[in-house]
Amino acid sequence: MEKKHTARKILEKFIDVREAGVLMPLLLAIILFAAKSDKFLSVSNMTNVLRTAAFTMITCLGEAFLLIAGSWDISVGGVYALGGVAASALMSYYNVPIFLAVLIALVLGAVFGIFNGFLVLKIKVPPLIATMGTMYAARGLCTGYTKGVSVYPLPEKFLTIGQEGIPIGDYKLPYVIVIALVMAIIAGLVLRYTTYGRKLFAAGGNGEAARLAGIPTMRIRFSAFVLTGVLAALTGVLMASRVGSAQPNIGSGFEMTVVAACVIGGISMDGGAGSIIGVVMGSFFMAMISNGMTLIKIDAYWQQLVIGLVLVLACSLEYVRERLRARLNI
Amino acid sequence: MGKTILEMKGVTKSFGATKALKNVSIDLMEREILAICGENGAGKSTLMKVLSGSYDQNSYEGEIFVEGKKCAFRTPADSSAAGIEMIYQEISVHLDLSVAENIFLGRVPVRHGVVQWRQMFEAAKTYADMVGLKVPVTTHLRDLSASQCQMVSIARALSRNPKILVLDEPTSPLTDAEVEDLFKILFRLRENGISCIYISHKIKEIKRLANRVCIMRDGCHVWTKPADELSVDEIVEAMVNRKIGNMYPKESVPVGEEAFSVKNLRVRHPYNRKKFIVDGVDVSVRKGEILGLVGLVGSGRSETVSAIFGAIDGSYDEMRIEGKPVLIRNPQDAIQKGLALLSEDRKVNGFIPTLSIARNVTLARLDKVFSHGLLDKEAERGYGQEYVRRLSIKANSERDMVTSLSGGNQQKVVLAKWLMAEPKVLLLDEPTRGIDVGAKTQIYQIMTQLAREGMAIIMISSELTELVGMCDRYLLLADGKIRAELGREAADEETFLRICSGGSL
């Protein structure tokens, strides 16, 4: 009897936690990969996974804010490529100082965010369509400007951001991981402890009720669009630094990875709910699953199937949560 | 007239513990327009949903006979097949389709998988002519007026060759001239052998239109009588015949200086830009006074308070709060200047379902729980607990989700949010809709308390007894204009209904 009670409590708790959708598959996958491959948990492999996750995560932070505020943006794939190309072209072709080149790339990301916000919030174009359009536009700018050719060489100093790290003994913790985690912590604090965070939740939870309570719903969503654009461009800049060149065709499917990481991490597609810890886990999961499957020699051609199934399962939990609660009489 | 075409016998329908319909029987003759009247919540719409097949026949008791044959409706399609068509209050048409496509929605004529456009246009033309719609059938509905859209819905209903047409509050979006057109159509249909059930609050309309009038009250059928033997007063009396208990803890408190005034408030109709849904309304309310804004659905009462609060677009000559002229462009301005609006539909725009009680309560005054932009958890918990206690909100903790509460307690959370905003003028739009008697009484007590403390309150309600019980003064609205102003001593439900449905003092 007592035991059943505890089991029930754990179950109740589990249903209550939004991030449960990712936590369970994440742990299962770690156990599976670690058991099947001794390389998986090695420091160098984990560094790899974390670094891959870091790039996704940075854009995810913006996307998460936007989803919580009740909208979304799939132009991030295009803006990501554009950010890298713009910064690299400025440095490589025009000898613009690193700092200025990066700044201009970020401003370009912001411009895309502003345009997305304008289309979705003012003109009322559905976000999927509006940002699909701007995604193509950003890609077009990249390929049109570069004629599909990679942009390089890039200044040595610029490359250190993406390729170097903080030395800890013999080990180097890549700067990219540090940047992503610091940004995640800041985003988490903003979301939980600031007026801005509360307004994001209110705007996404019920836009009209928030508006009547004096919260400028549209302005809040607009700011999240701009933030998403800036962070997507920043991700592109960091990736160019990591690779050593800007690839105009980079990041096809990146937008889907970003949205999937957010949703797997418990950010509601309906707005008004989610957390940064979920986003961190979601990004990590997306990076780890392909890494782990490669290590245990699951054919790369099958990997998408697994990712798809996990996505569907994790999201189903959100939608059956209420029904589960009712069924269990919680 | 002669044969009975429809009979509903002994219909009883419950929702949980409450009986929405108690053993209701009605009948409808051939070539007859039967009006069904009753206050909100009397059961009219539930009865029509039973008739339309919206409720499965297993979910209620009672029998339905069409032309003497017993019917078992499980879905709206069954009801439609038996010759019953509904036209709802909200105009349900597709704005981006043509007239013809709307008329044949879901039944577009097809041969070998190819749409027979010409055949469809020709058939649509005959139905459009029947309702007197004089636009090409290829016109998109977005380009039509509200009344023309309604004609399309009627044409659509007619295209299914109904024997019985049910219209639920069809005139609320229409102007007077458009109402005349609608009546002409209905009279013509009656001549052509189609019977109508017509649901409306507007008693003057009913008197002109109906052959017989059926009164419903509290889920019961009261009586059905021929319309020409009835006076407007008789109908109203039958509708509101209910004891006013001692639910209302109204106190007369000394009324102070003017707290709020607006002159010549105007709001355009959302579907019909040529019409003003609020058309030159002046409102003024004093400290400690509870002002009742009385009107039927569609009279412009909700739009009046929404426009005052800046929640919808409106224009006015002058607005003053405590004598000082103010400009209110949006709810933010309104809250800052000392207004609060408890809006009509709490589920749609009252609370944030994904936030806790405490976070909903503090939403309109985030400045009180965030110091320098940073959350003060103690303050949040403190305010949450304070208001849960003050309004006796039934919850385990202030951290519970609003969605886990009952309707009455949800409403108290919304009210708490506005009390925390410390307004000078509180606008209440249907503050007690859909909540139980206990919670209602509590909200009345809070209102009395606030008035005693000198707050000015403007209240809207569809429950006339509640208005009679709680207010000091009344503005009676019909068609966007103020028809009369009454003091507490002159107010009673019959006067309200008579004036608001178009009669005179």
Interface residues (C-beta under 8 A of the other chain):
Chain A: R192 Y193 T194 T195 Y196 R198 K199 F201 A202 G204 G205 N206 E208 A209 A210 R211 L212 A213 G214 I215 P216 S268 G271 G272 A273
Chain B: F309 A311 N330 P331 Q332 A334 I335 Q336 L341 S343 V348 N349 G350 F351 I352 P353 T354 L355 R359 L363 A364 L366 F370 G373 L374 L375 K417
